[in-house]
Amino acid sequence: MRGSLKPFSPRYPRLSDLGTIMFMRWLFIFSFCCIAYSASEAQLPSSLDRIRQAHGIPYEDVSLVVREVDGDESVLAHFPDVPRNPASTIKLLTTWVALEVLGPTYSWPTEIYFLGDWDGRQLNGDLAIKGYGDPYLVTEEFWKLLGALRRIGLEEINGDLIIDDSFFGDVTESPGDFDGQPYRAYNVSPNALLINFKAVRFQFLTDPNDRDVIITLDPLPENLNVVNQLSLTDGPCRGYQAGISFDVRDPETAKMVVFSGFFPKACSPYYLSRTVLEHDTFVFGVFSTLWRELGGQHHGGLSRGVVSDEIRPVLTWQSRPLAEVIRSINKYSNNVMTRQLLYTLGAENSTAPGTREDGVEVIRSYLVDRGLSPESLVIDNGAGLSRETRISAALLAEVLQLAEGGPYGAEFVASMSIGGLDGTTRGRFSNQEEGRAHIKTGRLDHVTALAGYVHAASGKTYVVTAMVNTPDAHRGPGEELLNELVNWVHALP
C-alpha cells in the first residue's frame, strides 16, 4: 500500500545498516531543530494568539518585530524575515530616506517667467510656470503665488500660459491601474507642476426652499463643465455616496462631469473629492479663476514648453520645508505627496527628468550605504498603494531604529500619527494608550499593517513593526490584532 510503513522487526542492525541509521538519526535531529525553530517563529503572546485564533488568522500570515529603540535583540520576533505587503507603512521608508538625502529644510521651487515685453503692468508675450514637484502646492499656496505676481505689478497677460513640467519624466502607468478608479484623489499620477493634487472638492447642499441641489466647487477650474442632474428626495441620509452618481462623459479630457441620482435632504451638506481634467488643463483652469479673482487679465490660451536655462525667473515661490511636508504624508497617509517625493529623489540624484525608477534606486542604494540589506524590498511607487510592494518586518524595524537615532529623528518621529489623537489613528486606541505611540498605519484589501514607536508605561520606547497579509485582514481582524499588539507593548516592563 502506497505510503504504508513496514512492520518493525526488533533485531540488531547489520553493519550495512549502520550508515542508514546514523543518517536517520541526523535527519531526526535536524527535523526536530527545524520544528523547534518554526515553533519559536510561530509563538505569540497569549492575548494576541487568542485574537488570532478567534479570527482564524494563520500563524504564517503574520509578521511582528518588537525591540527596544536602542536594543540589539528583539523582545518579539514572529516571522520577521518574510517579505510581506506593508501597505502605507512603506511611506516611512520613503520619507526617512528623503529626510536623510535631501535634508529637513529642502523645499521645492515653482518659477514664473516672462517670455515677452513687460512694461511694469502689461506682459506682451507668454507667461511660463515651471514646476519642480512641489507636493503641497494646494489652492491656497497657488493663490499666494499669484498674489505675489500681482504685487510685482503684473495686471495683464497678452499671451499664452506655458506649462513646464519637464523636471519629472512621463508617468507610464494610468491613474486607474491600481483599482480601476481613475478619478479617486489617491490615484493621481505624479507631475512636476501639481496643483491641489489635481482634485476638486464638491459640496452638495439643498437650496433654502428645499427644491434643488446646489453644487459648489473648491477650487473652481474655469474650464470644467459640471452638469447637475440630481433630484432631492425625502428620507434619511444613507446609501453609497448619499445617492450621488459621478460620471465623466469625456474620459480623454475629463472636462465634463455629470452628477445624477437622488440626494436625501437630510444629508445636506455632503462632500465628495474627485480628480478632473488633465494636469495641464487643471492648472490652466485654476490659474484662470484665481487670476481673475485677483484682478488680473489673461487674453491667451494654454501651451506646453520647456523654459531655457538661460532665462532667469521673475519670481520663485518656495514650498514648505520637507520636515513639514512629511507630516502630511505620514500622519494622513497622502499617497500623491509620497509619489511626488519619490520622483523628487530621482530628479535630484540623477539627471532630470526624474523617474520612479530613479527614486527607487536612491532608496535601495541608501539602504546599502547604511549597512542594511534590501533583499526583502520591492518598491513600486513608494506610497504603498500597490499589490507588489514588499518588505520584511525586520528590515522596517532596522530602518526605524536608524531613523530615531539619526540627526533628523525628532522630525521623523513627529511626522507620524500620535496614537489615538490625530491622523489615521485618531480615536483608534483606548484612553490608556492615547498619546503613548507615534504610529504609521497601512491598509489594503487583505492587508493591514502598523509601524512606529510605542512608549511603554515603564518609560522605555519600543520599535514596533507588524504586517498581517491574510484574507479579510482589512475588514477588522487585522486591526484588532495590531491594536492588541500596541496594548501589549505598552505594558512591557
Summary of the structure (lengths in Angstrom):
residues: 493
radius of gyration: 28.1
end to end distance: 56.8
largest distance: 110.7
contacts: 1641
relative contact order: 0.17
helix: 35%
strand: 25%
